[in-house]
């Protein structure tokens, strides 16, 4: 199933052409990174996919699916406390307050914002607001998750946790994000779109046949693997993790893990 289709679509804002001659198809379950320089049209494309923006000309079709959206800039004037805000947003998806409270408590622990749950959002740091934006989108359990520069303001532990949460999503869930950093692109994206001056100039699917190795290891903390560029990350509890890495990078990754005090349990070839 296609979640988004555009045929020669154009988006104009205040008389300025932001996107032009956009022809693009996105299928269910794809993991897509949208790249490009500032002002190239990345965020506009993301908003066109979500339906926040409508096309000015051309054709656009979207599948009627539940969408979660993480903005690059979180609203600055929200007076609600962090937990109050997350419960309010979560209720839109039909979940009970009890269910949401349990989920929020777990996400708060994983993203290290427990101490800010009863702090007004307008008084929170940029990083905490960014985590709030990510959590509210995950609470919706969306069919399509869209994130605009999701790593902005996140510390290494939160970046690692975000990647863990993304890898834990079902394969049928479509994930699309804009990014400058190579970390999330290399570790998660399977398809890369590049926008330049409002036009789609590059559309490439990564080679799934790349040789890889699987490393099973125990870690003192989840932050230990924050600097590792893995093809996939699968957690088994809090300290046992299974990393799939490029065969060319496996020796380097093993060295990094050992320096971090990790214990290597098994090394095997990816099949």
C-alpha positions as CSV (number, residue, x, y, z in Angstrom):
1,X,0.0,0.0,0.0
2,X,1.2,3.5,-0.8
3,X,0.9,6.0,2.1
4,X,1.8,9.0,-0.1
5,X,1.8,9.8,-3.7
6,X,2.7,13.1,-5.5
7,X,2.7,13.8,-9.2
8,X,4.3,17.1,-10.3
9,X,3.2,18.7,-7.0
10,X,4.1,22.3,-6.2
11,X,3.9,24.2,-2.9
12,X,4.0,27.9,-2.8
13,X,4.1,30.0,0.4
14,X,3.6,33.7,0.4
15,X,4.2,33.8,-3.4
16,X,7.5,31.8,-3.0
17,X,7.8,28.4,-4.7
18,X,9.1,26.0,-1.9
19,X,8.6,22.7,-3.7
20,X,8.4,22.2,-7.4
21,X,7.7,19.3,-9.8
22,X,7.6,16.8,-7.0
23,X,6.9,13.3,-8.1
24,X,7.2,10.8,-5.3
25,X,5.7,7.5,-4.0
26,X,6.2,6.3,-0.5
27,X,5.1,2.7,0.4
28,X,4.0,1.3,3.8
29,X,6.8,0.3,6.0
30,X,9.6,2.3,4.4
31,X,12.3,4.0,6.6
32,X,13.1,7.3,4.8
33,X,15.5,10.1,5.5
34,X,15.0,13.5,3.8
35,X,18.2,15.4,3.5
36,X,19.3,18.8,2.1
37,X,20.6,22.2,3.1
38,X,18.7,24.6,5.2
39,X,16.0,26.2,3.2
40,X,16.0,23.5,0.6
41,X,12.4,22.5,1.3
42,X,12.9,19.4,3.6
43,X,10.4,20.5,6.3
44,X,7.9,21.6,3.7
45,X,8.0,18.2,2.1
46,X,7.5,16.5,5.5
47,X,4.5,18.8,6.2
48,X,3.1,18.0,2.7
49,X,3.3,14.3,3.5
50,X,1.6,14.7,6.8
51,X,-1.2,16.9,5.4
52,X,-0.2,19.9,7.5
53,X,0.4,21.6,4.2
54,X,-1.8,21.1,1.1
55,X,-0.3,21.3,-2.4
56,X,-0.6,24.5,-4.4
57,X,-0.7,22.6,-7.8
58,X,-0.3,19.1,-9.1
59,X,-1.6,16.0,-7.5
60,X,-1.2,14.6,-4.0
61,X,-2.8,11.5,-2.4
62,X,-2.5,10.3,1.2
63,X,-3.7,7.0,2.7
64,X,-6.2,7.5,5.6
65,X,-3.7,6.3,8.3
66,X,-3.0,7.4,11.9
67,X,-0.1,9.9,11.8
68,X,2.4,10.9,14.5
69,X,4.4,14.1,13.9
70,X,7.4,15.5,15.8
71,X,8.0,19.1,14.9
72,X,11.5,20.6,14.8
73,X,10.5,23.5,17.1
74,X,8.2,22.7,20.0
75,X,5.6,25.4,20.9
76,X,7.2,27.8,23.4
77,X,4.1,29.0,25.3
78,X,2.4,25.8,26.5
79,X,1.4,26.3,30.1
80,X,0.5,22.7,30.8
81,X,2.9,20.6,32.8
82,X,4.7,17.9,30.8
83,X,2.6,15.0,32.0
84,X,-0.7,16.9,31.7
85,X,0.2,17.7,28.1
86,X,1.1,14.1,27.2
87,X,-2.1,12.8,28.8
88,X,-4.2,15.4,26.9
89,X,-2.6,14.5,23.6
90,X,-2.7,10.8,24.3
91,X,-6.4,10.9,25.0
92,X,-7.1,12.0,21.4
93,X,-6.1,8.4,20.4
94,X,-8.8,7.0,22.7
95,X,-6.5,5.7,25.5
96,X,-7.5,5.9,29.1
97,X,-5.8,8.1,31.6
98,X,-4.6,5.1,33.6
99,X,-3.1,3.5,30.5
100,X,-1.4,6.7,29.4
101,X,0.0,7.4,32.9
102,X,1.7,4.0,32.8
103,X,3.1,4.5,29.3
104,X,4.3,8.1,30.1
105,X,6.0,6.9,33.2
106,X,8.0,4.3,31.2
107,X,8.8,6.7,28.3
108,X,9.9,9.4,30.9
109,X,12.2,6.9,32.5
110,X,13.8,5.9,29.2
111,X,14.2,9.5,28.0
112,X,15.3,10.7,31.4
113,X,12.6,13.3,31.9
114,X,10.9,11.9,35.0
115,X,11.9,14.8,37.2
116,X,10.3,17.2,34.7
117,X,6.8,15.5,34.5
118,X,5.3,18.1,36.7
119,X,7.1,21.1,35.3
120,X,5.3,23.5,32.9
121,X,6.5,22.9,29.4
122,X,7.2,26.6,28.8
123,X,9.8,26.3,31.6
124,X,11.5,23.2,30.2
125,X,14.8,23.2,28.2
126,X,14.8,22.7,24.4
127,X,16.0,19.1,24.9
128,X,13.2,18.3,27.3
129,X,10.6,19.8,24.9
130,X,12.1,17.8,22.0
131,X,11.7,14.6,24.1
132,X,8.1,15.6,24.8
133,X,7.5,15.9,21.1
134,X,8.9,12.5,20.5
135,X,6.9,10.9,23.3
136,X,3.6,12.4,22.3
137,X,4.1,11.0,18.8
138,X,5.0,7.5,20.1
139,X,2.0,7.5,22.4
140,X,-0.3,7.6,19.4
141,X,1.1,4.3,18.1
142,X,0.9,5.8,14.6
143,X,0.9,4.0,11.2
144,X,3.1,6.8,9.9
145,X,5.7,8.5,12.1
146,X,7.2,11.7,10.7
147,X,10.0,13.6,12.5
148,X,11.5,17.0,11.6
149,X,15.2,17.0,12.8
150,X,14.4,14.7,15.8
151,X,17.9,14.7,17.2
152,X,17.9,18.5,17.7
153,X,18.7,19.2,21.4
154,X,18.9,15.5,22.4
155,X,21.8,14.2,24.5
156,X,23.6,11.0,23.6
157,X,21.5,8.8,25.8
158,X,18.3,10.2,24.4
159,X,19.6,9.7,20.8
160,X,20.3,6.1,21.6
161,X,16.9,5.6,23.2
162,X,15.2,7.2,20.2
163,X,17.0,4.8,17.8
164,X,16.1,1.9,20.1
165,X,12.4,2.9,20.0
166,X,12.5,3.3,16.2
167,X,14.0,-0.2,15.7
168,X,11.3,-1.7,18.0
169,X,8.5,-0.4,15.8
170,X,6.7,-2.9,13.7
171,X,7.9,-3.2,10.1
172,X,4.6,-2.1,8.7
173,X,5.0,1.3,10.4
174,X,6.3,4.0,8.0
175,X,9.0,6.3,9.4
176,X,10.1,9.5,7.6
177,X,12.4,12.1,9.0
178,X,14.5,15.0,8.1
179,X,18.1,15.1,9.3
180,X,21.5,16.7,8.9
181,X,23.3,14.3,11.2
182,X,24.6,11.0,9.7
183,X,23.9,9.1,12.9
184,X,20.2,8.5,12.4
185,X,20.5,8.2,8.6
186,X,23.3,5.6,8.8
187,X,21.7,3.6,11.6
188,X,18.1,3.5,10.5
189,X,17.2,4.9,7.1
190,X,16.7,2.5,4.2
191,X,15.9,5.1,1.6
192,X,17.4,8.6,1.2
193,X,15.7,11.5,-0.5
194,X,17.7,14.7,-1.2
195,X,16.0,18.1,-1.8
196,X,17.8,20.9,-3.4
197,X,16.3,24.3,-4.2
198,X,12.8,22.8,-3.8
199,X,13.4,19.9,-6.2
200,X,13.9,16.2,-5.5
201,X,17.4,15.6,-6.9
202,X,18.2,12.2,-5.4
203,X,16.2,9.1,-4.4
204,X,18.2,6.0,-3.5
205,X,17.5,2.8,-1.6
206,X,20.4,1.5,0.4
207,X,21.9,-1.9,-0.5
208,X,20.2,-4.5,1.7
209,X,22.7,-7.0,0.6
210,X,25.5,-5.4,2.5
211,X,27.5,-7.9,4.4
212,X,27.1,-7.6,8.2
213,X,28.0,-9.2,11.5
214,X,25.9,-9.7,14.6
215,X,27.4,-8.8,17.9
216,X,25.7,-9.8,21.1
217,X,27.0,-7.9,24.1
218,X,26.1,-6.8,27.6
219,X,26.5,-3.0,28.4
220,X,26.9,-1.1,31.6
221,X,24.5,1.6,30.3
222,X,22.6,2.1,27.1
223,X,24.6,5.2,26.4
224,X,27.6,2.9,25.7
225,X,26.5,2.3,22.2
226,X,25.5,5.9,21.3
227,X,28.5,6.4,19.1
228,X,28.1,3.1,17.2
229,X,26.6,3.2,13.7
230,X,24.6,0.0,13.5
231,X,22.5,-1.4,10.8
232,X,20.0,-2.6,13.5
233,X,19.8,-2.6,17.3
234,X,17.7,-5.1,19.2
235,X,17.5,-5.0,23.0
236,X,16.9,-8.0,25.2
237,X,16.1,-6.4,28.6
238,X,18.1,-3.4,29.9
239,X,21.6,-4.6,29.4
240,X,21.8,-7.3,26.7
241,X,21.8,-5.9,23.2
242,X,22.2,-7.4,19.7
243,X,23.9,-5.1,17.2
244,X,24.1,-5.8,13.5
245,X,27.0,-3.8,12.0
246,X,28.8,-3.6,8.7
247,X,31.4,-6.4,8.3
248,X,34.0,-3.7,7.5
249,X,33.2,-1.9,10.7
250,X,32.9,-4.9,13.1
251,X,36.5,-4.8,14.4
252,X,36.2,-1.1,15.1
253,X,32.8,-1.6,16.9
254,X,34.2,-4.5,19.0
255,X,37.1,-2.2,20.1
256,X,34.7,0.6,21.1
257,X,32.5,-1.8,23.1
258,X,35.4,-3.3,25.0
259,X,36.7,0.2,25.8
260,X,33.3,1.0,27.2
261,X,33.4,-1.9,29.6
262,X,31.0,-4.1,27.6
263,X,31.2,-7.9,27.6
264,X,31.1,-9.6,24.2
265,X,28.9,-12.7,24.3
266,X,28.7,-13.8,20.7
267,X,29.9,-12.7,17.2
268,X,28.3,-14.2,14.1
269,X,27.8,-13.5,10.4
270,X,24.5,-11.9,9.3
271,X,22.5,-14.2,7.1
